Amino acid sequence: MNDPGSLAAIAHALFPEKDTGTKPDNYYRIYEPHFAPIRVRPLNIIELGVLEGKSTKVFATYFRHSRLLALDLQMQSIDFSQYHNVTYARCDQNDSAGLAEACARIFPDGIDLVIDDAAHIGAYSLNSFRALFGLLRPGGLFVIEDWGTGYWNDWPDGKALKSHGCSRYKKGLPRRITSHDFGMVGLIKLLVDYVAGSDVRPTQGAPKTRRSLIDMMEIHFGTVVLRKADIPPGEADFVPITKKWWW
């Protein structure tokens, strides 16, 4: 079978009307350098948020050697009959137990790629992250889309950006630079704590007891790409994200 081309090329070939039912081309361009090196491998992929199924069909074509689990709370009548590598199922991204059960049933040996394009509500995406990141294999990718909703007053957990002051420390040096942390924006900033790894300690000279589970975090307009670190079993101590961090 011939190479079907890049993600954007596949999207335009499958949906020449170029409507907004799939993803913006710039998202596909951001993903291409991350996805291209692994596209021929037999991956286990989860897409949260299916809508009309257009991006699911793009990914199923691009990752033709992989299996895709497409999950959505509101299932529609979508014809995936030509995409034999797609399993379409109902699941709420906010249901951690449901996500874990679906993964155990479809991908008992772990997952390689998660694409969160579901509700775009920070607490919901956090629950999805907590449920799925631990099941991600080392080197696996976790994508979070449309994080800019946290800047919108008319979004359930968003709020318009405002200037923030900072508390003063020694000789007028700002000790804390506060910033916007609503909704999805707050989630992305909270994930920086996962990247920090051994820097998460009370003092500079304190023992380094943690290692980051994230060895790459790329923040782009609209989307974030994370890569799980390759850490030997038993050394995967990292900053725990619990509900008390969020609330």
Backbone hydrogen bonds, N-H to C=O, Kabsch-Sander energy under -0.5 kcal/mol:
donor,donor_aa,acceptor,acceptor_aa,energy
10,I,6,S,-2.5
11,A,7,L,-2.5
12,H,8,A,-2.3
13,A,9,A,-2.1
14,L,10,I,-2.8
15,F,11,A,-2.1
18,K,15,F,-2.1
22,T,19,D,-0.5
27,Y,24,P,-1.0
28,Y,24,P,-1.4
29,R,25,D,-2.3
30,I,26,N,-1.8
31,Y,27,Y,-2.2
32,E,28,Y,-1.9
34,H,31,Y,-1.0
35,F,31,Y,-2.9
36,A,32,E,-3.0
38,I,35,F,-1.4
39,R,35,F,-0.8
39,R,36,A,-0.8
41,R,38,I,-1.5
43,L,41,R,-1.5
45,I,43,L,-0.6
45,I,67,R,-2.8
46,I,113,L,-2.6
47,E,69,L,-2.4
48,L,46,I,-0.5
48,L,115,I,-2.9
49,G,47,E,-0.6
49,G,71,L,-3.1
53,G,50,V,-2.7
57,K,53,G,-1.9
58,V,54,K,-1.8
59,F,55,S,-2.7
60,A,56,T,-2.5
61,T,57,K,-1.7
62,Y,58,V,-2.5
63,F,59,F,-3.2
64,R,61,T,-0.6
64,R,62,Y,-1.0
65,H,39,R,-0.6
66,S,63,F,-1.8
67,R,43,L,-2.8
68,L,85,N,-3.4
69,L,45,I,-3.0
70,A,68,L,-0.7
70,A,87,T,-3.0
71,L,47,E,-2.8
71,L,69,L,-0.6
72,D,89,A,-1.6
75,M,73,L,-0.8
78,I,76,Q,-1.5
80,F,78,I,-1.0
83,Y,80,F,-2.1
84,H,82,Q,-0.6
86,V,83,Y,-1.6
87,T,68,L,-2.9
88,Y,86,V,-0.5
89,A,70,A,-2.5
89,A,87,T,-0.5
91,C,72,D,-1.3
93,Q,91,C,-0.5
95,D,92,D,-2.2
96,S,94,N,-1.1
99,L,95,D,-2.4
100,A,96,S,-2.3
101,E,97,A,-2.3
102,A,98,G,-2.3
103,C,99,L,-2.3
104,A,100,A,-2.5
105,R,101,E,-1.9
106,I,102,A,-2.6
107,F,103,C,-2.3
110,G,107,F,-1.9
111,I,135,L,-1.9
112,D,44,N,-3.1
113,L,44,N,-1.5
114,V,141,L,-2.0
115,I,46,I,-2.5
116,D,114,V,-0.5
116,D,143,V,-3.0
117,D,48,L,-2.8
117,D,115,I,-1.0
125,S,121,I,-2.6
126,L,122,G,-2.3
127,N,123,A,-1.9
128,S,124,Y,-2.1
129,F,125,S,-2.5
130,R,126,L,-2.7
131,A,127,N,-1.9
132,L,128,S,-2.2
133,F,129,F,-2.7
135,L,132,L,-1.2
136,L,132,L,-0.7
136,L,133,F,-1.0
137,R,111,I,-3.0
139,G,228,K,-2.2
140,G,137,R,-2.6
141,L,112,D,-2.3
142,F,226,L,-2.4
143,V,114,V,-3.3
144,I,224,V,-2.2
145,E,116,D,-2.4
146,D,222,G,-2.9
147,W,222,G,-0.6
149,T,146,D,-1.2
150,G,147,W,-1.4
151,Y,148,G,-2.0
152,W,149,T,-1.9
153,N,151,Y,-0.5
155,W,152,W,-1.4
158,G,155,W,-1.6
159,K,150,G,-1.4
167,S,176,R,-0.8
169,Y,173,L,-2.3
172,G,169,Y,-1.2
173,L,170,K,-2.3
175,R,167,S,-2.0
176,R,167,S,-0.9
178,T,165,G,-0.9
178,T,176,R,-0.9
185,V,182,F,-1.3
186,G,182,F,-1.1
187,L,183,G,-1.8
188,I,184,M,-2.2
189,K,185,V,-2.0
190,L,186,G,-2.1
191,L,187,L,-1.9
192,V,188,I,-0.5
192,V,189,K,-0.8
193,D,190,L,-1.6
194,Y,191,L,-1.0
195,V,191,L,-1.1
196,A,192,V,-1.8
197,G,193,D,-0.6
199,D,196,A,-1.9
200,V,197,G,-1.9
201,R,199,D,-1.7
206,A,203,T,-1.1
209,T,207,P,-1.1
211,R,237,D,-2.5
213,L,194,Y,-0.5
214,I,194,Y,-0.7
215,D,213,L,-0.5
215,D,227,R,-2.0
216,M,227,R,-0.9
218,E,225,V,-2.8
219,I,217,M,-0.6
220,H,218,E,-0.6
220,H,223,T,-2.7
223,T,220,H,-0.6
224,V,144,I,-2.1
225,V,218,E,-2.4
226,L,142,F,-2.5
227,R,216,M,-2.1
228,K,140,G,-2.8
229,A,213,L,-3.5
231,I,229,A,-1.2
235,E,232,P,-2.1
237,D,235,E,-1.0
242,T,240,P,-0.7
245,W,242,T,-1.3
246,W,242,T,-1.1
247,W,243,K,-2.8
